[in-house]
């Protein structure tokens, strides 16, 4: 065992403590193998075991009533295939490190999340995403996985060789095995720029206004506080392909200084907002890899709805604004393109994401979420697996048409439920 510190470098008071300090995934023991062979021996003798990524999940998805394991000490094994435009990488590697390695070969990731500090394995398992009308979840770039199954065996699955089950094996909530390596698709690198526009009028909250804003770049994120207007639009564009935005855009004004998504916080840790061209991995995330984010005193919730329902979904929740704002840091709106992954919140549905970054007030947040979810119910919300929600499990299950196929796959790969936990059992059922 290693001393309990996470992949972001935070010293942990307890082995299973989350990045924000709001979730205890379990007392451990926390194992930190340094080789796949060591991991296989560990899994083979474990009654129950769950893998931890960078501990950025706000739900109990990674919790264990027995062993925990971190893959942060495995070799990175970064192998870029320039001709095939792919990279094979250990699951514990952070996206920012992977993007830097790809850039050295003139290649780039198709998408990145807000934080480049999250691990490839953890983000893929939970359906983590960035934003962009044409950008799918990070899991969608995975074309092969290697995982250790319940008996300690090593299993390799790929999009090409195992098409009948592969879409169920990538975004799998850690329930099929411990993923050791992933192979991801890459694309030719292209410079990007980022600008931020502020203070949009209330007229922009119509369906046409919101969708126009969200189509303003390759990746767009909108921040607001449930007062009927958009405060910030972070627009990330491919240089030479996307037209530069004017100083006044859709009623919003270009910010002349860097800003942070959350009110009152310094922008030092944020990516460049000057509009100057730079590598995609320095523009797509909101935050910079070279700065370690502080332990955030926050809780996050997020719900996927059909993109065309975004304005109506926001309007349905807006009457709760006066009760939401005292508990809120900020809300973010992002878009995700449809995919075919069985447990993806964007499964076969171009989606808009209604996101909440809450203050660390768990009791008040938990009490308010059912009312928010009731107002979102007409729009068939699908929750982000790694964030906090209170939806009834049956409401969740009905949103995933391939759930029965996933449960069949789990029965095949883990009949003894070595990799399950209460969170998975409650939401997916037996």
C-alpha positions in Angstrom: 0.0 0.0 0.0 1.0 3.6 -0.7 0.3 6.6 1.5 -3.2 7.8 0.7 -2.9 10.6 -1.8 -5.0 11.0 -4.9 -4.0 11.5 -8.5 -4.4 15.3 -8.2 -1.7 15.2 -5.4 -4.1 15.8 -2.5 -3.2 14.2 0.7 -6.3 12.3 1.8 -7.6 12.1 5.4 -9.1 8.7 4.5 -8.1 6.4 1.7 -11.5 6.7 -0.1 -12.2 10.3 0.3 -13.4 12.2 -2.8 -11.7 15.2 -4.4 -14.3 17.5 -2.9 -14.3 15.8 0.5 -18.1 15.2 0.2 -18.0 11.4 -0.4 -16.2 8.7 1.4 -16.0 5.8 -1.1 -15.0 3.5 1.8 -12.4 2.8 4.5 -10.4 0.5 2.3 -7.9 -1.0 2.4 -6.7 1.0 -0.6 -4.3 -0.9 -2.8 -1.9 0.7 -5.3 -0.4 -2.0 -7.5 2.6 -1.1 -9.7 2.0 -3.7 -12.4 -0.8 -5.4 -14.1 0.4 -8.7 -12.8 0.1 -7.4 -9.2 -3.4 -6.1 -10.0 -4.5 -9.5 -11.3 -3.3 -11.2 -8.2 -5.2 -8.6 -6.1 -8.4 -9.0 -8.0 -8.2 -12.8 -8.0 -8.2 -12.9 -4.2 -10.8 -10.2 -3.6 -14.3 -10.7 -2.4 -15.3 -7.2 -3.5 -13.2 -4.5 -5.1 -13.8 -1.1 -6.8 -11.4 1.0 -8.7 -10.8 4.7 -7.9 -9.9 7.2 -10.6 -9.1 10.8 -9.6 -12.0 10.8 -7.2 -13.9 13.5 -8.9 -17.3 11.7 -8.7 -19.8 13.3 -6.4 -21.9 10.1 -6.3 -21.1 6.9 -4.6 -20.3 5.2 -7.9 -16.8 4.2 -6.8 -17.7 3.2 -3.2 -16.8 -0.2 -1.9 -17.7 -2.2 1.2 -14.4 -4.0 0.9 -11.2 -3.3 -1.1 -10.4 -0.2 -3.1 -7.7 0.1 -5.8 -6.0 3.0 -7.5 -4.3 2.6 -10.8 -2.3 5.8 -10.5 0.9 3.9 -9.8 0.8 1.7 -12.9 3.2 2.6 -15.8 1.6 5.1 -18.1 2.3 2.9 -21.2 1.6 5.7 -23.6 1.8 4.2 -27.1 0.9 6.6 -30.0 0.2 5.0 -33.4 0.6 7.9 -35.9 -0.6 6.0 -38.9 -3.7 4.6 -37.2 -4.3 7.8 -35.3 -4.7 6.0 -32.0 -3.1 5.9 -28.6 -3.0 3.1 -26.1 -2.7 4.3 -22.5 -3.0 3.0 -18.9 -6.4 3.8 -17.3 -4.8 5.9 -14.5 -3.3 8.4 -16.9 -4.8 11.9 -16.8 -6.3 13.4 -19.9 -4.0 16.4 -19.8 -0.9 14.1 -19.9 -2.4 12.0 -22.7 -3.2 15.2 -24.7 0.4 16.4 -24.3 1.8 13.1 -25.6 -0.6 13.1 -28.6 0.4 16.7 -29.4 4.0 15.7 -29.7 3.0 13.6 -32.7 0.7 16.3 -34.3 -2.5 14.6 -33.0 -5.2 15.5 -30.6 -8.1 14.1 -28.6 -11.6 14.6 -30.1 -12.9 16.1 -26.9 -11.8 16.9 -23.3 -13.7 17.7 -20.1 -13.6 20.8 -18.1 -10.8 19.4 -16.0 -7.7 17.9 -17.7 -6.8 16.3 -14.4 -9.3 13.4 -14.6 -8.2 9.9 -15.5 -9.0 8.2 -18.8 -10.3 5.1 -17.1 -12.6 6.9 -14.6 -14.0 9.4 -17.1 -14.7 6.7 -19.6 -16.5 4.5 -17.1 -18.8 7.3 -15.9 -19.8 9.0 -19.2 -17.9 12.2 -18.5 -18.0 14.8 -21.3 -17.1 18.2 -22.5 -19.3 20.3 -24.6 -20.1 20.8 -28.3 -23.0 20.1 -30.6 -20.8 17.7 -32.6 -18.8 16.3 -29.7 -19.7 13.0 -28.1 -18.8 11.9 -24.6 -15.1 11.1 -23.8 -16.1 7.4 -23.7 -17.0 7.5 -27.4 -13.4 7.8 -28.5 -12.5 4.5 -26.9 -11.9 1.7 -29.5 -10.4 -1.0 -27.2 -10.2 -1.9 -23.5 -8.2 -4.3 -21.5 -9.7 -5.3 -18.2 -9.0 -7.7 -15.3 -12.1 -9.8 -14.7 -13.3 -11.4 -11.5 -10.9 -14.4 -11.6 -7.9 -12.2 -12.2 -7.9 -13.0 -15.9 -7.0 -10.4 -18.5 -9.7 -9.7 -21.2 -9.3 -7.5 -24.3 -12.3 -6.2 -26.1 -12.4 -3.9 -29.2 -14.9 -2.0 -31.3 -13.8 -4.0 -34.4 -13.5 -7.5 -32.9 -16.4 -7.5 -30.4 -19.1 -5.2 -31.9 -21.9 -7.1 -30.3 -20.9 -6.2 -26.8 -18.3 -3.4 -27.0 -20.8 -0.6 -26.6 -21.7 -2.1 -23.3 -18.1 -2.6 -22.1 -16.7 1.0 -22.2 -19.1 3.1 -20.1 -19.7 0.3 -17.6 -19.7 2.0 -14.2 -16.8 -0.2 -13.1 -19.2 -3.2 -12.9 -17.5 -5.5 -15.4 -13.9 -5.5 -14.2 -10.9 -3.3 -13.5 -9.9 -1.6 -16.8 -6.1 -1.4 -17.1 -5.6 0.1 -20.6 -7.7 1.8 -23.2 -7.0 2.6 -26.9 -8.5 5.8 -28.1 -9.1 7.4 -31.5 -7.1 10.6 -32.2 -7.5 13.3 -34.8 -5.1 15.7 -36.5 -4.2 18.6 -34.2 -5.6 22.0 -35.1 -5.1 25.3 -33.2 -8.1 26.6 -31.2 -9.0 29.9 -29.6 -11.3 30.7 -26.7 -13.2 33.8 -25.8 -15.8 34.6 -23.1 -18.9 36.8 -23.6 -20.9 38.2 -20.7 -24.3 39.5 -19.6 -26.7 38.2 -22.2 -30.2 39.6 -22.1 -33.2 37.6 -21.0 -34.3 37.3 -24.6 -31.5 34.8 -25.3 -33.2 32.2 -23.1 -35.6 31.2 -25.9 -35.0 27.9 -27.6 -33.7 29.7 -30.7 -31.4 31.9 -28.7 -29.9 29.1 -26.6 -29.3 26.8 -29.5 -27.7 29.7 -31.5 -25.3 30.4 -28.7 -24.5 26.7 -28.2 -23.7 26.5 -32.0 -21.3 29.5 -31.8 -18.2 27.4 -31.6 -16.8 23.9 -31.7 -17.4 23.8 -27.9 -19.6 26.2 -25.9 -20.5 26.3 -22.3 -23.1 28.7 -20.8 -23.1 29.7 -17.1 -26.1 31.1 -15.3 -27.8 31.5 -11.9 -31.4 30.7 -12.6 -32.4 34.3 -12.8 -33.6 34.2 -16.4 -30.4 35.2 -18.2 -27.0 33.8 -19.2 -24.0 35.3 -17.4 -21.1 33.8 -19.3 -20.6 32.0 -22.6 -17.3 30.3 -23.0 -16.8 29.7 -26.7 -14.0 27.5 -28.1 -13.3 27.6 -31.8 -11.1 25.9 -34.3 -8.9 28.5 -36.0 -9.5 28.7 -39.7 -12.8 26.9 -39.6 -15.0 28.7 -37.1 -15.6 32.4 -37.7 -14.4 34.8 -35.0 -17.1 36.3 -32.8 -17.7 40.1 -32.8 -17.2 42.2 -29.6 -21.0 42.3 -29.2 -22.5 38.8 -29.9 -26.2 37.9 -29.5 -26.5 40.7 -27.0 -23.5 39.7 -24.9 -20.3 41.6 -24.7 -16.8 40.3 -25.0 -15.0 40.1 -21.6 -11.8 42.2 -21.6 -10.3 40.3 -18.7 -10.1 36.6 -17.8 -12.9 35.3 -15.7 -13.6 32.2 -13.6 -16.9 30.2 -14.1 -17.7 30.6 -10.5 -18.4 34.1 -9.2 -15.7 35.8 -7.2 -12.9 33.3 -7.9 -9.6 34.3 -9.6 -9.1 33.2 -13.2 -5.4 32.2 -12.7 -6.2 28.5 -13.0 -8.4 28.9 -16.1 -7.4 28.4 -19.7 -6.5 31.3 -22.1 -9.5 33.5 -23.0 -7.7 36.1 -25.1 -8.7 34.6 -28.4 -5.1 33.8 -29.2 -4.5 30.5 -31.1 -3.2 27.6 -29.1 -3.3 23.8 -28.8 -6.7 22.2 -28.4 -5.7 20.7 -25.0 -5.0 24.3 -23.7 -8.4 25.6 -24.9 -11.0 22.8 -24.7 -10.8 22.4 -20.8 -11.8 25.3 -18.6 -8.9 24.7 -16.3 -5.1 24.4 -16.9 -3.2 21.2 -16.3 -0.2 22.9 -14.7 -2.3 24.1 -11.8 -3.8 21.6 -9.4 -7.3 22.6 -8.5 -7.9 23.1 -4.8 -10.2 20.7 -3.0 -13.5 22.1 -4.1 -16.1 22.7 -1.4 -18.9 21.8 -3.8 -21.4 19.2 -4.9 -22.5 18.6 -8.5 -25.7 17.4 -10.2 -26.4 17.1 -13.9 -29.3 15.9 -16.1 -29.3 15.2 -19.8 -32.4 16.2 -21.8 -33.0 16.2 -25.5 -31.3 19.2 -27.0 -34.5 20.5 -28.5 -36.1 20.5 -25.0 -33.4 22.6 -23.4 -35.3 25.9 -23.2 -38.5 24.2 -22.0 -36.6 22.3 -19.3 -34.9 25.4 -18.0 -38.2 27.3 -18.0 -39.8 24.5 -16.0 -37.1 24.7 -13.3 -36.8 28.5 -13.3 -39.6 29.1 -10.8 -37.4 27.4 -8.2 -34.6 30.0 -8.8 -35.0 31.9 -5.5 -34.6 28.6 -3.7 -31.8 27.4 -5.9 -29.5 30.5 -5.8 -28.6 30.4 -2.1 -27.3 26.9 -2.5 -25.6 27.4 -5.8 -22.1 28.4 -7.0 -23.2 28.4 -10.7 -25.1 26.3 -13.3 -23.6 25.3 -16.6 -25.3 24.3 -19.8 -23.4 22.0 -22.2 -24.3 19.9 -25.2 -23.3 16.3 -26.1 -23.8 14.5 -29.4 -25.6 11.2 -29.4 -23.7 7.9 -29.1 -24.4 4.2 -29.1 -22.9 3.3 -25.7 -25.5 1.3 -23.8 -25.4 3.2 -20.5 -24.6 6.6 -21.9 -26.9 9.5 -20.8 -26.5 10.6 -24.4 -27.5 7.2 -25.9 -29.1 7.9 -29.3 -30.1 11.4 -28.3 -28.4 14.7 -29.0 -28.4 16.1 -25.6 -28.2 19.3 -23.6 -26.9 19.1 -20.0 -28.5 21.0 -17.1 -25.7 21.1 -14.6 -25.5 22.5 -11.0 -22.4 23.2 -9.0 -23.7 23.4 -5.5 -22.2 24.8 -2.3 -21.2 22.1 0.2 -24.6 22.0 1.8 -25.6 18.4 1.3 -28.8 18.3 3.4 -30.3 21.3 1.7 -29.3 20.2 -1.8 -30.7 16.7 -1.2 -33.9 18.2 0.0 -34.3 20.4 -3.1 -33.3 17.9 -5.8 -36.6 16.0 -5.9 -38.4 19.1 -6.8 -36.0 20.0 -9.5 -36.3 16.4 -10.8 -40.1 16.5 -10.7 -40.0 19.6 -12.9 -37.6 17.9 -15.3 -39.6 14.7 -15.5 -41.6 15.6 -18.6 -38.2 15.8 -20.5 -37.0 12.2 -19.7 -33.9 13.3 -17.8 -30.9 11.0 -17.7 -28.6 11.7 -14.8 -24.8 11.9 -15.0 -23.6 8.7 -13.1 -20.8 10.5 -11.3 -23.0 13.3 -9.8 -25.7 13.6 -7.2 -29.3 12.9 -7.9 -32.3 11.5 -6.1 -34.3 10.0 -9.0 -36.1 6.7 -8.3 -34.1 3.8 -9.7 -37.0 2.8 -11.9 -37.1 6.2 -13.4 -33.4 5.9 -14.2 -33.7 2.3 -15.6 -36.5 3.2 -18.0 -34.2 5.7 -19.7 -31.7 3.1 -20.9 -33.1 0.8 -23.6 -30.0 -1.5 -23.6 -30.0 -2.0 -19.8 -31.1 -5.6 -20.1 -28.3 -6.3 -22.5 -25.8 -4.7 -20.1 -27.1 -6.9 -17.2 -26.7 -10.0 -19.4 -23.1 -8.9 -20.1 -22.4 -8.3 -16.4 -23.8 -11.8 -15.6 -21.4 -13.2 -18.2 -18.3 -11.4 -17.0 -19.0 -11.1 -13.2 -21.5 -13.6 -12.1 -20.2 -13.4 -8.5 -20.6 -9.6 -8.4 -17.0 -9.0 -7.4 -17.2 -5.5 -8.9 -20.6 -4.4 -7.7 -21.6 -2.0 -4.9 -24.8 -0.6 -3.4 -24.9 2.2 -5.9 -24.8 -0.1 -8.9 -27.2 -2.6 -7.4 -29.7 0.1 -6.5 -29.7 1.8 -9.9 -29.3 -1.1 -12.3 -31.2 -3.8 -10.3 -30.2 -7.4 -10.0 
